[in-house]
Amino acid sequence: MAGITLAQAETMLAAATEAYTTALNQKSYTIGSRGQQRHDIDKLRAEVDRWDAKVKELSRGTTGMRIRGATPT
């Protein structure tokens, strides 16, 4: 995800959260004898988690791996 800004990640997190919340309230519907699943809740939850992690990463100001407690040799 090179080039994603914090503002963009926050916008995507808000959109994913809204989609997830909407899906929870309207998981499926039936018309007559036919039913249909509106959204895959697990996939939406994964998107919320992914964008939440990206926002947290960008908020820390890091894009790479953090190493703690290393002993120089």
LINTA-V954368 format. One record per pair of residues at least 4 apart in sequence whose C-alpha atoms are under 6 Angstrom apart, sorted by the first residue. I is the first residue (numbers start at 1). J is the second residue. Records with the same first field share a line. If there is no record, write none. Layout:
# LINTA-V954368
I->J + J
This chain:
# LINTA-V954368
6->58
9->55
13->17 + 48 + 51
16->48
17->48
20->44
23->27
27->38
28->36 + 37 + 38
29->35 + 36
30->34 + 35
48->52
55->59
